[in-house]
Amino acid sequence: LKLARPKLFWSLHRHTLRQIGRQSGLSALLSLLAMFACCAAHEDESGKIEEVEAMPEVAPKPVEAPAVQPGNKALKVKIAYARGLRNADWTSKSDPYCECEVVGKGSGKLTTAMVSDSLDPVWDFEGAVDCAEGDSLSFKVLDKDMVSSDSLGSITIPAAAFQEEGFDGEVLLERGGSGLKPYLRVSITGPDGKTYPQGMAKSDEFTFSIKSKPLGLRMEKNGTIIRINQVLDTGAVPEYNKKAAPAYRVESGDYVSAVNGSFDYATIIKLVKEESKLDISVRKHVKETFEIETPLGVDLKYEKDAVDLSVKNIQPGKYAESSGKFKVFDHIIGVDSVQGPTTAARLSEELEKANRAPKTKLTISRLAPCPSSGPVDVSSITRMAKDDLGLLPQPEQPKANTAVVQIYVRSQPFGGSDKSISGHRYDSIPIANGMINAGMSCQLIHYVHEEHDRFMEVCKQFQALVVRCNPGQIKADGGDQTKFDTGMRELRKKGIQIWPSPDVMEQMGAKDALCKVAKLNIGLEDTLAYYTEAEFSAGFKKTMAFQPRVIKQNRGSSGEGIWIIKLKSGDYCKTYGERSCADDEVLEMMEANDNHAEEHTVAEFVEFCVNGRTDKSGNWTSKGTGKYLEGGKQAGGQLVDQRFCPRIVEGELRYNMAGDSLVGIIHKKPKEGGISAVSGTGSIYTF
């Protein structure tokens, strides 16, 4: 250890330490001893240490694509960036680079440069590959180290995804790390080998991470979002800007849409004050310069030390209203000859002078439009998504204006288990793109229960709404499902199409449908439905005494409140109705949402199902709250009681139909030792 002198120790290349950091136990100790032995080799008899020059970091060089073979096509590939990567290093962040190659071909690999110390690298790399018909492209993101490169995730894009029209979008990397959702932004030209598809526009939205304070920003609430009025000279964000690519730098006039996944203004302010590590999602601003007649007819405001003027109100009947140039929360950043960095006071003085002339030239700054911001104006409701990456541009003259309605559960990671890192459902952008390809506009919006009335007013401007709110999620976010459903019914009365309508959801999704098919050859005759406490207590005790049962609450489709139950004693009666369970008999239970097991008495289970967590229900580890009969039959309060079918461990088959055509089959098999095949429980899906 005496040989590990600071001067020499820190001259060693940092990647040596990183490699050791990945080892453990004896192997790590041996590596350290080997490193110190290397130090000793550079110490002469006098004890002086020979200077060891640090090994330079060499970025992998792009490899030119091979000559195009007869019958093949040269396709251009853009590798723009990755985000949310795993940190594979011990002493700092990963040093990621990306490789692209044709699957099954040993030549023509493309390799980006390496970006040091980043989990959100920006490469902006472009190269060409030699593709035959049916060739797929493999992308691997790797962490560069001195000895080897560790995988940070990979994905194969099949030929069908790009050979007809090209490809442009974010792809979720596989094997990117436990609990992580890393994305890679890729563009591939279409059949001509030159033109990229019009998929994702250049990113007007991005997320970056910082670990220090102060931020170096002056911010204010601007409607439903936070505006960055000024980026200061010093602070964490200015330091980030020094390393970021130009397109991903934070500028004065940009907007903060989320911090650490939260979109709520009060929560964002609290996080900024209290947390040291922040993931900040930014939406860019745009500038527009135009001439307009005076007087403008706008009410303006500005704070002390402000650098622009904020439009507070537009007066009716004035030029500002008739011209359509202004929106509330626009910011005037230039007046006539005063353009560029200045003060709000100076701009106000110039505007007073300009009002005495017939016309004036103004430069305004506002939130950059995203594909979901129009054609219907949705600026009055809170935008809960981080970005719309992958959403196609809206048609200029849509056949109809439509929207996909979602719910972001603010207390859950990513807004719910059905959401991607963007805050949208996994299927929302594909659904919207299908509508857009059919000639309709389709915007992605979120229902926020605190803005109920405002939300319903915005929805009146659409001709159709595709509702993609998982059962139970509105309640989980603090809202009222009945109030939302009533609002949707009122929209239907106005002629707006709602797919699916609340009535269809209730009739198709109610679990007592199992009772209605009980006597058909696809049903189970001993399927019962309970709507009151008395029915449930008497009926369940009788069925449970006869055989293992499955008790299902009516609400939700994620497996919560679906219990597979057996008597711990195994003391089942030979014929149905021969006896009923006593209150103190012990039940072995497994819940379908996560396959976790619990033990409770019959009395505790009945109490939990009826009244939730009380002194009489015992201690529960379930994520649910019980109260499955709450509200009665009219409000959807019910329990369904079915016999347990032991072959469920072999899995279930789901047949997807479009009209009367079968379009897909899914085999959903529970993981070993589990019973439920609900997504997220480790079950295996075969498509």
N, C-alpha and C positions, 0 to 999 in steps of 0.2 A: 504493500500500500504506500510505502514511503516513495516508491518510484513514480506514483501517479501525481506528479507535480502539476500545479494548475496550468503553467504555461504550455506544457506538452499535452496535458489531458484535454484542454479545450481546443488544441489545434487538430485533434483527431476529428475525422469527418463525422458529423452528427448522425449519419445513417448507421454507423457502427453501433452507437448506443441504442438506436431504434431497434435494430435486429436483436440485440440482447434483451431489450424491453419486451419482446414478444415471447421470449423463452421463460422458463420457470425452473425453480429448484436447482438441482445439480448442474443441468446444462447451462443455466444462466451464470452460475458461479465459475464454471470452467471457461466460459466465453470471456468473463471479466479477467480471469487469470491470464488467459492467452493475450488479451489486450495489454495488460500490464507487462507481460513478458516482452511484447513488441516495444513497449516504452523503454524497457531495460536495454534493448538492443541499440538504442539511440543515445545511451548515456556512456560517456568515456570514463577513463580511470579517474579523472579529476572531479567527476561528479557533474560536469557540465552537460547539459542536454542539447543534443543536436536539434536544430530547428526542423520540424516536420511540416511541410507545406500541406495545407488542407486540400483534399481531392476536390476538384471543381465539379459542380453539378452539371451534368451534360444532359440536355433534353433530347429525347428520341427524335430523330429527323424524319420528316414525312418521306414515304417511299412512293415513287412514281408508279402509277398503274402500268401493267404490262401492255404490250401492243394488243389491240383488239383482234381476237381470233375470228375467222370467217363465220358469219351467222350470229355472232355475239353483238352486244351493244355496250358502248362506253357510257356508264351512268355517273353523273356527278353526285357526290355525297357531301353534305355539310354537317359537321359536328359542332353545334353551337356552344352548348354548356351542359353541365350536370348540376343537380342541386340535391341537398340532403344526404350526402354521402357518409359512409361510415368512417370514423376516425381510426385508422389502422396503426397510428404511431403512438409512441410512449411519451416522448418529450415535447411534441408539437402536433400539428395537424398533418393529414395525409398530403402527399405530393402526387396528385392524380394526373393520369394521361389516359387516352382512349385509343383502342385499336379497332379497326374495321376490316373484315375480310369476307370473301365469298365462301360460304360453307362448303367444305369438301375440296377446296382448291388450296394448293400449297404456296401460291405466289400472289403478288399484287396486294399485300397487306398495307393498309393506310394507318399511320400513327400520328397522333397530334403531338404538339409540344407538351412538356410537363408544366403544371402550375404548382408552385411551392406553397405549402401551408394553407390549404384551402379545402373546405368541404362543399363549396359551391363554385367550382372552377369554370371559367369562361375561356373557351379555346378559339371560337370563330374560325374553325379549320375547314378547308375545302379540298377535296381530292377527287380522283376518278377511279372506278373499278370496272373490270371487264366482266360483263354478266351475260350468261346464256339464258334462254327462256327457262323459267322454273328455278333459277338460282335464288337462294335466300342469302341474306346478309347478316353476319354475326358482329355484334358490338360488345367489347369488353372494356370496362373501366378498371384501371390498375393503379396501385400505389407504388411509385418508383422508389426502390431502395438500392443500396450499393450491391448487395448480394443477390437479391431476387426481387420480384414484383408480386405484391399480394393483390388478389382480386377484391374489388369493391362492388362488384355486381356485373351482370351480363344480360344480354337479350338477343334473341334471333328474330329478325323481321322477315316473315315469309314472303315469297315472291308475289303472292296474290295481293299483298298489302301495297305494293308500289309499282308493279310492272304495267298496269293499265293506265293509271293516272299520276303516278308518283306518290310521294309520301311527305307530309310535313306535320310534325307534332312531337309531343313529349311521350316517352315510353317509360313504363315502370320497370326498373332493373330487377331481375331475379337474383336471389341469393345475395341481397344487398346488406344483410345484417338483421339480427333479431329485433323486431319492433320498429324497424326503419322502413321508409318508403322513398328510396332514392329515384330520381327521374333523370333521363337523358334526353336532350332536345336534338332531333335528327331531321334532316331534309334530304330527300332523294328525288332526282329528276324523273320526269315521265318518260314515255317511249322515245321522244326526240333526243333525249340525253342532254338537253340544254335548259329546259324550262322547269322550274320548281312549281308545284301546285300552289294555288292560293289557299293555303290552310291557315297557319298561325302567322299573324302579322308580327313584325319586329316587336319584341317584348316591350310593352308599355307598363308591364307589371313584373316585379321581381322581389325576391326575399334575400336578405343578407343577415349575417350574424355579427354581433359585437360582444365584447366581454369587459368593457371598461366604461367609466364615466368621467366627466360629463359627456353628454351626447354631442354637444356643439351645434344644437339646433334651437331656433325659436319657432314655436308652434302655436296654433290656435284652432279651436273647433270651427269647422266650416260646413255648416249644415249637418249631415250625418257622417262626416269624415273629418280627419285632422289634416290641416294644411301646414306645410313647412314654409313659414314666411321667410326664413333666412338660414342659410348654412354658414356658421361662423368659421373663423380661421383656424381655431383649435378645438379639439375634442375627438371623441371616438369615431364619429361619422366622417369628419374631414380626413382622419387617418385612413379609414376604409377607402375613401375616394381616391387616395393616392395610388392604391394598388388595383382598383377596379377598372375594368374595361370601360371606355367612354359611354357605351350604351347603358351601363349599369351603375353609373355614378348618381348620387343623390344631389339634386339641385334645389335652389330656392324656387318655390312655386310648386314643388312636387307634393304628394299627399301620402300620409301614413294610413293604410287601410287595415292593418292588423299588427299586433305585437304578441309574440308567443302563441299564435293561433287564436287570440281573442280579438273580436271586432267591436266590442263594447267600449265606448269612449271612457267611461269612468274606470273600467278595468285597465285599459291601456295606460291611463295617467298613473294609476296605482303601480302598475308593473314598471313603468319608466322610473318612478321614484324609488322603488324598493328592490328591484331585481338587478343583478350585475350582468347576467347573460341574457341577451335579448335577440330574438329572431324578428326582424322588422320587415314587414311587407310594404312595398312602396308602389304607388301608381304615379306615372309620369304626368306632367302638365303639357299643354300645348299653348302656343302664342298665335295671336291673330292681329293683324294691323288693318285698319279700314278708316275711311272718312265718313263722318256723320254730321247732319245738320244740328245746330244748337238753338236753344238750350237743350241739353240732353234729356232731362226729366228723370234723373236717377238720384236716389238718396245714397250718400256715401258715408263711410266711416273709416277711421284709422286710429290705431293705438300709438302711444308715444314710442318713438324710435322705429316706427313702421317704415317699410320701404315701398309700399304701394297702397292703393285705395281700394277698399272692398265695396262692392255693390250690395247695399243692404235692401233696397226696394226699388222697383221700377214704377214710376208714376203713370197712371193711365192717361191715354190721349197725347202723350209726348213722343218726340222722335225716337227715343230709346225703345219704346214699345212698338211703334209702327215699323221700325226698321228690322226688328227681330234680331238685332246684333247682340243684345245683352241678355244675360241670365243672372238671377240672384246668385250671389257668391262668386261672380266673376271678380277679377282683380285688375284694375287699371295700372299698368306698369310703365306707360309712356304717353306723353301728351305733346303733340306737334314736334318741336325740335328737341324736347327733353325726352330722350330715349336711352334706355340703359340704366345701370345702377344709379339710384338717386334716393331721395327721401319722400315720404308721403306728403310732408309739408310743402316741399317744392312742387310736387305734382298738383297739389290742391291749388297753389298759387297760379300755376300755368293754366289750370282748368278754368279758373275765374276769368283770366284773360281771354281764353278761347271762347267762352260763352258770349263774348261781345262781338265775335266774328260769325259770319254765316255758317261756316263749317270748321271742323277741327279734325285732326288726325290722331287716332288713339291706338294704342297697343294694349291688348288685354291678355291675361293668362287665366286658363281654366283647366279643370280636370280633363285629361286625355280621354276621348271616347273609347269604350271597349265594345266588342261585338254585342254585349248584352245591354248597352246603354241606349239603344234605339232600334227601330224607329219610334216606338212608344217611349215617351219620357218617363223614366222610372227613378229619376234623381231624388224624388221626395221620400223614397223608402231606403232603408239601410242596405247597403251591399255587403253581404256576408261572405262572399267568396274572395279568395286571394287573387285569383286570375281566371281567365276564360281560355287558357291555352288549349289549342286543338279545335276551338269553335270556328266554323267558317264565317266569312263576312256575310252580313245580312244583304238580301237582294235589294236593289235600288227601288224597284216597283213590286213589292210583294203582293201575291194573290190574296193573302190574308195575314193579319198580325196575330201571332200566337206566342205562348210562353210556357216554359216548364216551371212549375211551382214546387219548391223544395222547403225543407225545414232544417235549420242548423241548430243542433242541440248544444248550447253553449257550455254545458257542464261535462260534455263527453269529448274524448280525443278526436280531432278532425271533424267534430260536429256530428258524430255518430258512426257506428260500424259500417254503414253503407256509403260512407263518403271517402273520397280520395283526399290527398293533401291540399288540394285546391279549395275544398269546402263544398264541391259539387258531388252529387251521387255519381257512382261509377258509370251509370248508363245515361246520365243527363245529356252530356255533350253528343254522344252518338245519336240519341233521339232527336236533339235539336238539329244536328247536321242532316238527318233524314228529312226533317221538315223543310230546311233551307234548300236542300237539293230538289225538293218538290215544288219550289217556287214561293214558299211562304217564309216570312220572317219568324224567328223563334228565339226569344230572349230567356235567359236563365235568371230567375228571381227567387228570393227567399221570403217566407212568411215569418215576421217578427211580431209576436202577439201584442207587444206594447204599441204597435203601429197598426192595429187591426183596421180601424176605419180608413186610414190613409191607404193601406194596402188594397182594400176592396175598391176604393175609388180609382186607383191605378189600374186594377184588373178590368174595370169597365171599358177600358180603351182597347182591349184585345177581343178578337173574335172567337178564340178558343184557348183553353188552358189544359195542359197535361199535368195532372196532379201526381207528384212522386214523393209523398210524405208517408213514411213508414208508420203503420199503426202504433200509437203509443208515444211517438216522438214529440208531437205538439204538447202533450201533457208533460213529458219529461223536460221540456224547455220552459215549463211554467205557464203554458197557454191552456186554452179550453177547446177541446176537440169539437164539442157541440157548437160553440160559437163560430168556429171556423166552418163547420159543415153548414150551418145556417147561412153564413155569408156566401158560400158556394151555391146553395140552393137559390138565393136571391139573384145571383148572377145568371143562373139558368133561366129564371123567369124573364130576364131581359133578352133572351135569345143567344146568350154566350154558351158555346159548347164547353162542357166540363168532362174531361176523360180521366179516370172514371168519376162519375158523380157520387156524392155521399150515399145516395140510396142504393146504387149498385154495389158500392163497397160493403154496406151493411148486409145486403142480401147474399152477396157472393162470399163474403169473408166470415160470416157468422159461423161459429163452430157447431151450432145446432143443426146445420145442414147435414151433419153426420147422422143425426137422428132421423132426418127426413128420407135418407137413403138406406136406413138400417135394414129394411126388409127386402131390398133389392139384392141381386146376386153379388154386387160389389160392396155391400154393407155388412155390418155385424148386428145381429138382432138384439143383443143385450146392450145396446148403446142408449144411454139415458142423458137427459138434460135437466139441470137444476137451476131454478130461478130464485128460490127463497132459502133461507137458512134451515128451515124445518125440512124441506124437501131434500136438501143436500145431506144434512146430518143423518136422517133416517135411511136414505137411499144408499149413500156411500158406505155406511157401516154394514149394510146387507151385502153389497157387491164385493166389498173388500174381504169379507169372511169367506167368500166362495172361491176367489182366484185373484192373481195379481192384476192390477188395474192401471190405467192411464187416465189421469185427471187433467183436463185442459181448460184453462181460462179462455174466454172469448176474444180478448183484446190482444193484438200484436201478432207478429209472424216470425219472431226471432227465437222462439223456444222458451222465452221466459214465462213462467206460470204453467208449464206443461210438465207434469210430474209422473214418473214411472215408479210405481209403489208396490212393495211386497210386504207380507207379514214376516217379521223377524223370526217368529216361532215356527212358521210354515204350517200352522194349524188351520188348514182350510177345510170347510165342510164339504161333504160329498155332493149335495144337491143345493141349488140356489134357493135361498130363503130359509134354509134349515136353521141358521142362527145369524146373529148380528154381532159385530165386533164390540168389545167393551171399550170404554174410554181410555183405559190404561194400557191397552195392547200397543206394542211398539211397532212402528213402521220403518222399513228401510226404503229410502227415497232417493231418486236421482232426477235432477232438473235438466231438461233438454237443451237449454241455451248454452250450457258450458260443461255438462256431464258431471257436475259436482254432486257429492253424496251427502245426505243428512239423515239423522234418526230423530223421530219425534213420536209421541203418543198420538193415538187417534184424536183425542180431545184437543191437543195442541195444533194438529193439522187443521181441524175444522175451525178452530178459533182464528188461525192465520188466514185461511181462505175467506172468512167472513169479515173479521175486524182488523186484520193486519197484525202488526207487532204490538202485543200487549203483554201484561204481566202473566196472562194465562196461556200465551202461545209459545213460551220458551225462547231460547236463543237461536236465531236463524242466520246462516251465512249466505243465503240467497241474495242476489242483487235486487230482487223484486220486493214489493211492499205488501203483497197479498191484497185483501179487500176485493176479491174477484167478482163478488155479487153487487158491488157498490153501484147505486143508481137504479137498480132493478132492471127488468127485462127491456123496458123502453130505452134505457141508456146503454144497453149492450151488456149489462151485468148478468153473467151466466157461467155455469161450469158444465162441461160434458164429461161423462164417465164411460170409458170403453174398456173392454178386456185388453190385456197386454198380449201382443203377438210376438213370440220369441224370435221368429225369423227376421225381425227388423235388423238384427246384427249383420245380416247379409246385405243390407242396404235397401234403398228404395229407387224406383225409376220415375223420372218426371218426363212427360211427353209434352213438348211445346208445339202448339198449333197456331197457324195463321189462317183463320177461317177454318175450312175443313181439310187443310193440308198440313201434314206432319213436317215440321222444319227442324226438329232436333230432339235428341234423347239424352238425358243426363242420368248417370248412375251415381247415386250419393251413398257412400258407404261410411259408417261410423268408424272412428279410429279404434284400434285394438283396445278392448276393455270398456269402450263407450257404447251408448245405445242411440244417442241422437246424432243425426247427420247434418245438423244445422251448421251453416258456414261459420268458421272461426273456432270450431271445437276440435280441429285436427282431423276432420273427416276428409275422405278422398273423393274427389269429383272426377268422373270420366265422361267426357263429352262425345 
